[in-house]
Amino acid sequence: MPRKVLIVEDNQDNRELVVKVLKNKGYITAEAVDGEDAIEKAVAEKPDLILLDISLPKLDGYEVAKRLKSMEEFLEIPIVAFTAHAMKGDREKVIVAGFEGY
């Protein structure tokens, strides 16, 4: 059974690139464009992995990760942060927020 990945990225070009790569590798993908959409899609789609941008409209990636990890059904689902704007100290912040990777 193919694994499902939720890609949360507000930049359409970046999101489409990640979706294309994952689909070419046989993954099923779902997409979200902002923090609120991310939570809704995660609950509806039940992904096996969430790739989550940090800088999002409505709710940032840190808040999305915290909210998802507060729900029991997401405790075992890995959330990996990805961002085009990496800053010193981000790795520590994402781990504290509940991400499994950066």
RAFEN-V926685 format. One record per residue. RES is the residue in one letter. SS is DSSP state (A for helix, B for strand, O for the rest). PSI is psi in degrees with one decimal (NA if undefined). Layout:
res=RES ss=SS psi=PSI
res=RES ss=SS psi=PSI
This chain:
res=M ss=O psi=126.3
res=P ss=O psi=146.5
res=R ss=O psi=148.1
res=K ss=B psi=132.3
res=V ss=B psi=129.4
res=L ss=B psi=121.9
res=I ss=B psi=119.1
res=V ss=B psi=107.4
res=E ss=O psi=126.3
res=D ss=O psi=-19.6
res=N ss=O psi=114.4
res=Q ss=A psi=-43.3
res=D ss=A psi=-45.7
res=N ss=A psi=-44.6
res=R ss=A psi=-46.4
res=E ss=A psi=-36.6
res=L ss=A psi=-47.2
res=V ss=A psi=-43.2
res=V ss=A psi=-45.2
res=K ss=A psi=-46.2
res=V ss=A psi=-46.3
res=L ss=A psi=-42.4
res=K ss=A psi=-38.5
res=N ss=A psi=-24.5
res=K ss=O psi=2.6
res=G ss=O psi=7.7
res=Y ss=O psi=151.3
res=I ss=B psi=137.1
res=T ss=B psi=150.9
res=A ss=B psi=153.8
res=E ss=B psi=146.3
res=A ss=B psi=149.0
res=V ss=O psi=-7.9
res=D ss=O psi=175.5
res=G ss=A psi=-42.6
res=E ss=A psi=-43.2
res=D ss=A psi=-37.5
res=A ss=A psi=-46.4
res=I ss=A psi=-45.2
res=E ss=A psi=-46.8
res=K ss=A psi=-38.5
res=A ss=A psi=-44.6
res=V ss=A psi=-43.1
res=A ss=A psi=-39.1
res=E ss=A psi=-21.6
res=K ss=O psi=61.5
res=P ss=O psi=161.3
res=D ss=O psi=-19.5
res=L ss=B psi=143.6
res=I ss=B psi=122.3
res=L ss=B psi=115.1
res=L ss=B psi=117.6
res=D ss=B psi=149.4
res=I ss=O psi=-44.5
res=S ss=O psi=98.3
res=L ss=O psi=152.4
res=P ss=O psi=158.7
res=K ss=O psi=-65.0
res=L ss=O psi=132.8
res=D ss=O psi=169.6
res=G ss=A psi=-34.0
res=Y ss=A psi=-46.6
res=E ss=A psi=-40.2
res=V ss=A psi=-47.9
res=A ss=A psi=-44.7
res=K ss=A psi=-44.4
res=R ss=A psi=-42.9
res=L ss=A psi=-43.7
res=K ss=A psi=-12.5
res=S ss=O psi=-9.0
res=M ss=O psi=129.3
res=E ss=A psi=-37.9
res=E ss=A psi=-11.0
res=F ss=A psi=2.6
res=L ss=O psi=-32.9
res=E ss=O psi=-1.3
res=I ss=O psi=119.3
res=P ss=B psi=139.2
res=I ss=B psi=123.6
res=V ss=B psi=126.1
res=A ss=B psi=138.8
res=F ss=B psi=142.1
res=T ss=O psi=150.3
res=A ss=O psi=-6.1
res=H ss=O psi=58.9
res=A ss=O psi=134.7
res=M ss=O psi=156.1
res=K ss=O psi=133.5
res=G ss=O psi=-9.2
res=D ss=A psi=-39.7
res=R ss=A psi=-46.3
res=E ss=A psi=-41.3
res=K ss=A psi=-40.1
res=V ss=A psi=-36.2
res=I ss=A psi=-44.0
res=V ss=A psi=-35.4
res=A ss=A psi=-12.4
res=G ss=O psi=2.4
res=F ss=O psi=151.1
res=E ss=O psi=-15.1
res=G ss=B psi=167.9
res=Y ss=O psi=NA
